[in-house]
């Protein structure tokens, strides 16, 4: 099993920045992709950004140019730098991990989830 712990959420004004962090523990050797999802009230959970172990990245169209995912495989860590935040970015953000053999840019690949960290962007 893999355990994921996020940190870094909070309240920020529109136009501001936040950096989310996630550390994986447990059977980390099974992890290929790591990613960030978010879920706003009344909406489905969506893939925001993801990265394969080889460094390939995927971003949702709504965050391209504003968010950046980074990863340190040796530290079993992944980060999400969020800039130029908008009120519509308000959501609970989840770190997730996928096993080897799973595509890094597909939601259904992700089997392991953190508890979520709340991001609120005020206008």
C-alpha positions in Angstrom: 0.0 0.0 0.0 1.0 3.6 -0.5 0.1 6.5 1.8 0.0 10.1 0.6 0.1 13.2 2.8 -0.6 16.7 1.4 0.1 20.0 2.8 0.2 23.7 1.8 -3.5 24.6 1.2 -5.0 27.7 2.6 -6.7 31.0 1.8 -5.3 33.3 -0.8 -6.5 36.3 -2.7 -7.1 36.2 -6.4 -3.8 36.6 -8.3 -1.8 35.1 -5.5 0.2 31.9 -5.3 0.3 28.7 -3.3 2.5 25.7 -3.3 1.1 22.3 -2.4 3.3 19.4 -1.3 2.8 15.7 -1.1 5.0 13.0 0.4 4.4 9.3 -0.3 5.3 6.5 2.0 4.8 2.7 2.1 5.3 0.6 -1.0 6.7 3.6 -3.0 8.6 1.3 -5.4 5.3 0.5 -7.1 4.6 4.2 -8.0 4.9 5.4 -11.6 2.8 8.5 -11.9 1.9 11.1 -9.4 -0.6 13.8 -9.8 -2.9 16.4 -8.4 -6.6 16.4 -8.6 -9.2 18.8 -7.3 -12.9 18.7 -6.4 -15.0 21.8 -6.1 -18.4 21.6 -4.3 -21.0 20.0 -6.6 -18.5 19.1 -9.2 -16.6 15.9 -10.2 -13.0 15.4 -9.2 -10.8 16.5 -12.1 -7.2 15.9 -13.0 -5.2 19.1 -12.6 -1.7 18.0 -13.3 0.3 14.8 -13.4 3.8 13.6 -14.0 5.2 10.2 -15.0 8.3 8.9 -13.3 10.2 9.8 -16.5 9.1 13.4 -16.2 6.3 13.6 -18.8 3.6 16.1 -17.7 -0.1 16.6 -18.3 -2.1 19.7 -17.3 -5.8 20.5 -17.5 -6.4 23.3 -20.0 -7.8 25.5 -17.2 -4.4 25.6 -15.4 -1.9 25.6 -18.3 0.6 28.4 -17.9 -0.4 29.1 -14.3 0.3 25.8 -12.5 3.5 23.7 -12.5 4.0 20.2 -11.2 7.4 19.0 -10.0 8.6 15.8 -8.5 11.6 14.3 -6.7 11.5 10.5 -7.1 14.3 10.0 -4.6 12.2 11.9 -2.0 8.9 10.3 -3.1 7.6 13.8 -3.2 5.5 15.9 -5.6 4.7 19.6 -5.6 2.1 21.8 -7.3 3.1 25.4 -7.7 -0.1 27.5 -8.3 0.3 31.0 -9.6 -2.2 33.6 -10.7 -4.9 31.9 -8.7 -8.5 32.5 -9.6 -11.7 32.1 -7.5 -12.6 29.2 -9.7 -9.5 27.3 -8.5 -11.2 27.0 -5.1 -11.5 23.3 -4.3 -10.1 20.5 -2.2 -6.9 19.4 -3.8 -5.8 15.7 -3.7 -2.5 14.1 -4.3 -2.7 10.8 -6.0 -0.3 8.0 -7.2 -0.6 5.4 -9.9 1.2 2.0 -10.2 3.6 1.0 -12.9 1.8 0.2 -16.2 -0.8 2.9 -15.7 -1.1 6.0 -17.9 -0.2 9.1 -16.0 -2.8 11.3 -17.7 -5.9 9.3 -17.0 -7.9 9.7 -13.8 -8.8 6.0 -13.6 -5.1 5.1 -13.4 -4.8 6.5 -9.9 -5.3 4.0 -7.0 -3.8 5.8 -4.1 -5.1 9.1 -2.7 -4.2 11.6 0.0 -6.8 13.1 2.4 -7.0 16.4 0.5 -6.0 19.9 1.3 -8.4 22.8 0.9 -7.5 25.8 -1.3 -9.8 28.9 -1.2 -9.2 31.8 -3.5 -11.1 35.0 -2.6 -12.0 37.6 -5.2 
